[in-house]
Structure formats: structure tokens, C-alpha cells
Amino acid sequence: MAIQRERSEDATINLTPMIDVVFLLVIFFMVGSKFSEAESRINVNVPSVGELRSITRTPDERVVVVDNEGTITLDDQPVSIELLKQTLGQQHANYPALKVAVRGDGESSFQRVAEVLHAVRSSGVEQVGLSAKSARR
């Protein structure tokens, strides 16, 4: 008895899903191109950029201390009034919003503190603070 084999069907690739995807892509790009044409017709005034400067961190508040002997220190470094004026002038040129706090010792002469305040103001610094300690009872 001879066994007959059934003929197998030839394998074919169904192209219908691929054609559907291609048509969807064509429709998507056609609609997208319409939006880009509509956007190009809108008149928009784009803001301009001002003066370009490098982005740098502004320095912390500088602290000037006048001790009871009349010695002046800028951030714990002893300085003269002329050097203080020069240093703060250079830093104010680089950072116009520079802040300086002046601290005077309770035993020091107010004349010396006033000289330091005048030197700080004449260096161009506009934001000057005077530090005082309140007496506790």
C-alpha cells in the first residue's frame, strides 16, 4: 500500500500589513508638512540677546574687619586702606553687584571705621553693610 503525500501549499508573504503601514506613514508626513508650512507663515518677533558675558559665579559678600588696634583685614587678610580701595575697585569692575560688610570692634575708634567705610564707597561698591553686635542682658 502506497502512502500518498499531500501536496503542501507554497509559502507566500502577505504584503497587506506592510502596504497599510506605508500608506499611514505617507499620510503622516503629508499632514506634518502642512503644519510646517502653516508655522512658517506666522509672524513672530523673536527677542534678541543683550550683551554677552561669561557665566561666572559672583563672589560671596566680602567682609572688612577693623579691630581694636585699628588693623584692617579683608576676608582675614591684612590690608592697608589703599590696597583695600584698589582690591574692591577691581572686584566691583568685574562684579557690579559686589556686597561688602564692614565690622568694627567695640573698642576701636569710630574714626578708623569711618575711614574704611569711605574707602569702600570710593572704590565704587554700592552695597555696603555695617555690622553691629547687640548687647544681651
C-alpha positions in Angstrom: 0.0 0.0 0.0 1.5 3.2 -1.1 1.1 6.3 1.0 0.4 9.4 -0.8 1.6 12.6 0.5 -0.5 15.7 0.3 0.9 18.5 -1.7 2.0 21.4 0.5 1.0 24.8 -0.4 3.7 27.2 -1.5 4.6 29.7 1.2 3.8 33.3 0.3 4.4 36.6 2.1 1.3 38.7 2.9 2.2 42.3 1.9 -1.1 43.8 3.0 0.1 44.9 6.5 3.3 46.4 5.1 1.3 48.4 2.5 -1.0 49.6 5.2 2.0 50.9 7.3 3.5 52.6 4.3 0.2 54.4 3.5 -0.1 55.5 7.1 3.5 56.9 7.0 2.8 58.8 3.8 -0.4 60.3 5.3 1.6 61.2 8.5 4.3 63.0 6.6 1.8 64.8 4.3 -0.1 66.2 7.4 3.2 67.1 9.1 4.4 69.0 6.1 1.2 71.1 6.2 1.8 72.1 9.8 5.4 73.2 9.0 4.1 75.4 6.1 1.5 77.0 8.4 4.1 77.7 11.1 6.4 79.5 8.6 3.6 82.0 7.8 3.2 83.2 11.4 5.0 86.5 12.1 6.8 86.3 15.4 9.1 88.9 16.9 11.9 86.8 18.4 13.6 88.5 21.4 17.2 89.5 20.9 20.1 88.7 23.2 21.7 91.5 25.1 25.4 91.9 25.9 27.1 88.5 26.1 29.2 87.9 29.2 30.7 84.7 30.5 28.7 83.0 33.2 30.7 83.1 36.4 29.7 82.8 40.0 29.6 86.1 41.8 31.8 86.3 44.8 30.3 86.0 48.3 29.9 89.1 50.4 33.3 90.5 51.3 34.0 91.2 55.0 36.2 94.0 56.1 37.1 94.0 59.8 38.5 96.8 61.9 39.9 95.5 65.1 40.5 97.4 68.4 44.1 98.3 67.3 42.9 99.8 64.0 44.2 96.9 61.8 42.1 96.3 58.7 41.5 92.9 57.3 39.7 91.9 54.1 38.5 88.3 54.4 41.1 87.5 57.1 43.9 89.0 55.1 45.6 92.2 56.5 45.4 95.1 54.1 46.0 98.9 54.0 43.3 101.4 53.1 44.9 102.0 49.7 45.1 98.2 49.0 41.5 97.8 50.2 40.3 100.5 47.9 42.2 99.1 44.9 41.1 95.4 45.5 37.5 96.3 46.0 37.6 98.6 42.9 38.9 95.8 40.7 36.3 93.4 42.0 33.5 95.9 41.6 34.5 96.4 38.0 34.1 92.6 37.4 31.1 92.2 39.6 28.9 95.4 39.8 26.6 93.7 42.4 29.5 93.2 44.9 28.5 93.4 48.5 30.8 94.4 51.4 30.1 94.2 55.1 32.2 96.4 57.5 32.6 95.1 61.0 34.1 97.3 63.7 35.4 96.2 67.1 33.5 97.8 70.0 36.8 99.0 71.4 38.1 100.5 68.2 37.9 104.2 67.2 34.9 105.1 65.1 37.2 107.4 63.1 39.0 104.3 61.7 35.7 102.6 60.8 34.5 105.8 59.1 37.8 105.9 57.0 37.2 102.3 56.0 33.6 103.0 55.0 34.7 106.0 52.9 37.4 103.8 51.2 34.8 101.1 50.4 32.3 103.6 49.0 35.0 105.4 47.0 36.0 102.1 45.4 32.6 102.1 43.7 30.9 99.5 45.8 27.3 100.5 46.3 26.0 97.7 48.6 27.8 98.4 51.9 26.6 97.0 55.2 27.7 97.9 58.7 27.8 95.1 61.1 27.0 95.6 64.8 26.5 93.2 67.7 23.7 93.9 70.1 24.4 93.7 73.9 22.4 90.9 75.6 21.1 91.5 79.1 
